[in-house]
């Protein structure tokens, strides 16, 4: 049995999200929540929200015991990139890529 939660179109590059996601992979949900709460990385906020959502899905939709849950999978894939233009000297234009992420978290019960 597993419970999933998805966060789509998060306005943050997947590289920044993956750095924080690696910290909580294969950890119990209580420990993962503590790690995210104490982290200073900006990607912690959407991950805390997503972890709470996955815990609620496990408890309410799948009748799983929250105390036995651990983070089985967590990954961040790139979403669509917003392309913007920054005017530069002599009529030139530089492109700014504003990246987005699709984050997925899967929780399972310890045997």
Buried (B, 14 or more C-beta within 10 A) or exposed (E): EBBBBEBEEBEBBBEBBBEBBEBBBEBBBEEBBEBBEEBEEEBBBBBBBBBEBBBEBBBEEEEBEEEBBBBBBBBBEEBEEEEEEEEEEEEEEEEEEEBBBBBBBBBBBEE
